[in-house]
């Protein structure tokens, strides 16, 4: 361990002993047992229960809006931790909500409304079903994009590599172009265009069943989940405002916060967030929340399918 790391570990130990750990915002996506999880976004219900029990013992689990409001007033929030989920998967209603209720933990879900109730689910999950869950695929894939063609060989041992490369290509496409390529990929793989029910975003009725204002809240996550810096300043503002307005008009809920898709943002993103009517925005920078942190670039610590010891180390390393 370097001298700097040793000093950091010592400082964290002192803060724990004094009960002054820095506030944390935790980022989850799914609470489910998945056979294929290439980006390690899912936490099993069993391990999520263990993590919540640890948080209730070692931290004060608070609503994210409460934490931000306290920081805005210049007040400390030692031991505080806020739980967030991105994307609004159905398993949050089926698996996360009962456990959050059992451990009396509030949470915020950041929604991309264009996916609400869509039978095809999220485009990245379509890629997972194609490249990682479909037993038999053609040995060659060709995609026309950016004025040229890319050819991939899918012989043994290359599927994850092809999955990741196609994901990167599709991430930076516009919605219409991406939809066309997804249709091509689904037909090429010979699978259904409809996602399993558990892989979808909640529909409007499910969102209302999940909601518990002040306890289980919603935030904006843009309309279509793009990488915002790839868009013009006007397009970024529209993506953010449309997402916020949909939540207000459809669910009757005023979203306090925003999360940037993929954690991607630039100065235009921050300007659009500040003028959108939300009070704060979250990134994916893995750090504790400092008292003087930019309220429109709040850090969040991603949580994976960690056992008790690993989860405790994760919390301690950022506190």
N, C-alpha and C positions, 0 to 999 in steps of 0.2 A: 504494500500500500504506500502511495506517495505521501509526502508530508502534507500536501494540500488535502488529499483525501482523508488523511488521519484527522486533520483539524476539522474538516467538515463533519466527520462522524462524531467527533467529540462535541461539536456544537449542537448536533442533533440530539445527542444523549443528554446534554445539559437542558435543552428545551423540553425534552420529555420529562425529565425529573422535576422541572419547574412547572410543568403543565402549560407550557407556552408554545406548543407545536404550531407551525404555520398552517393556515387554512388550506384545504385541498378541494379541488373540483375533480371528481372521478368521471371518466368517460367509458360507458358501455355501449354496446350495440344490440346484442341478442342474448337472451337467456334460454338456451336450448342445447340439447345434445345433438351435435351434427357429425355426420360421417366425414364430410368434406368442408373444411373451413380454412381456405388458403390464406386469408389475411388475419386469422386468429382473432376473430371478432366475437365469438360466442363463448359464453360462460355457462356451464351446466347448471341446472337448478340446484343440484346438491351443493356445488361449490359456491354458488351465489348465496345460498343460505348461510354457509360457513363465513363468507366474507361479510355479510350483513351482521352476523353475530359478533364478529371481531370489531366492526365499526361501532356497534352499539356499546361495546365494552371499553374501547380505547379512544373513541372520538365522540363528538356531538354532531349527529346527523341533522342538518338544517336545510330548509328550502334554499335553492340557489338565489332567488330574488332577495331573500332576507340577508344572506351573506353579502351580496353586492351592496345592498342598501346600507348595511352597517359599515362597510368599507368606505362608501361614499361620504359617510358622516365623520370619517377619520377615526372610527372606533376599532379597537382590536377584536378579533374573533378567534382566540386561541382554541385549539382542539376541533374547530368546526370543519366539517366535510360536507360537500354537496354531491348528490348523485345525479348524473345525467345519462340519457340514452339518445343516440342518433338514429333517425330513420323511421321509427314507429312500427317496427315489426309486430305481427300478430302475437308472437310468443311473449311480448310484454304484457298483454292482457291475460294470456293463459298461464304463464309461468312466473313473470316478475311481480305482477300486482299482488297475488296472494302472499308472496314472501315479503314484499314491502309492507303489507298490512300486518303480517305476523310480527315483524320487528319494528313496527311504527316508524318507518323511514320514508320521508318525502322524496320526490324525484321530479326531474324535468325531462320531457321528451321533446326533442327538436324534430319538427315535421317538414318533409318536402311534399307539399300537397299534390303535385302532379302524379305521385305514385299512390295516393290514397285510394284503396279499393280496386286497384288495377289488377286484373287476373294474371298479367304477365310478370308481376313483381318487379324487382329491381334488376337493371341490366347486368350488373356485376354477378348476380346470382345465376342469371342465364348462362354466363360464361362458365361458371363453376359446374353447372349441370352438364354442359356440353363437354368440356375438356377433362373434367375430373370424375364425373359420375356416369358417363355414357360408355358402356363396355366396348362397343364397336363403332369406329369412326373411319371415314376414308383416310387414306395415308397421306393425302396432300390437301392443303387449304390455300386458296388464293383470295386475297382481298385487294380490291382496287381502291386506293385512297391517295390523297395528296398529289394527284396528277400522275400516279404510277401504280405499280402492283407489287405486293409482297407475297411471297410463296413460303409456306411453312411445311416441313416434313414432320409427320406425326408418328413416325415409327417409335418403337419402345424407348421409354426414357425421356421423351421430349414433351410430354403433355403439359407439365407444370410450366415449363419454359414458354411454350406457345401460349398457354393461358395468360401468363403475365404480360407477354408482348402484345397480344391482342387487346388485353385490358388497357394497356397504356395507349394504344392507338385509339380506342373508342373513347377513352376519358376526355380527350381533347377535341372531340367532334361536336358539332351542333346537334341539337335534338333530332332533327329530321334525318340528317345523314346517318347518325348512330342507329336510329330505328330501322333504316333501310338495311344496314349491315347486319343488325340483329336478326331481321327476317331471313336474310341470306344464310346466316350461320345456323339458325334453327332448321331451315330446310336442308342444309348440307349435312347436319348431324342426324336428321330424321327424328327429332324429338317434338313433343308438344310445345306450343308457344305459351301455354298456361303454366304458371308456377304452382307447385304444391301449396295448399292453403297456408301452411305454416311459414312459407318463404315470402309471403306477401306483406305489404303494408296494411295496417288496419283500415277498414272502411269507416264511413262516417258513424254508423251505429256503434261499432266497436270503439272508436275514439271517444264517443260520449260515455260508453260504459266504463272506459278506463279512467276518464277524467274525474278528478276530485279537487276542485279549485283550492289553491293554497297548500295542497298536499301532493297531488299528482297533477302537475301543470304541463302546458305545452309552450314551446318556443318555436321561432321560425328557423328554417333550415334551407332557405331559398325555395323557389317553386319547383325547379327541375334538377336540383342537385348538380350544378355544373362546377367546374373549376373556375371560380370567379375571376381570377386574374387574366383568363383567356378572353374575357368579354370586355366590351367598351365600358366606360364609366356609366353611361346611360343604361346599358343592358344590365350591369350589376345592380344598379339602383332599382330597376324594374323587377329583377329576380327576388330581391330582398323584400321590397314593398308588397309585391303580389303574394308572397308567402305569408307575410304578416297579416295582410288584409283578408286573405282566405280564412285564416284562423278566427279572426274577429267576426267576419260575416257568416261563416258556416257553422262554427262551433259556439259563437257568442262569448269567446274568451279573448281577453286582452293579453297577448304574449309580451312578456317583459324582456325576453332575451332572444339572441340569434346565435347560431353556430355555423361557422364557415365550412361548407362541404370539403372533405379531404383535408381540412385545415389550411387550405390555400387562400392567401389574401395578399393584397398590395395596398398602396396608399389610397387608391380609388375605392377599394373595398371598405376601408376604414371610414372614409368620408361618407360613402353610401350608407353604412351602418349607422353612423351618428345622426344622419338626417332622416332615418326611416321611421322613427317613433319608438324604437326599442331603447331600453336603458343600458344594455350591455351586450357584448358579443364574446363568443368563446372560440379559441383556437384549438390546436392539438399539440401545443408546445408542452412537454412534460415537466411541469415545475409546480412548486407551491405558489400560492397567491400572495404576493407581497402587498403591504398596505398601500403603497403608491402605484400599484399596477394600473396600466391603462385599462379602463373598464370596457373598452371595445377591442381588447386583445388579451383576454383572460386566458391563462394557461389551464390545461386539463391533463390529467394523468390517465392514460389508457390502461384499462384493466383486462387482463386475459383470463384464461381458465386456470387460475392459480389455486393451489392448495393453501391451507392455513399458514404454513410457515413462509411460503413464497409471498403471499399477500401481505403478511405482517412486515416482511422485509421491504416490499414495495412502498407501503405507507410510511415506514420509518425513514426510508432513503430520501423521501421528498419532504418530510416534515421538519 
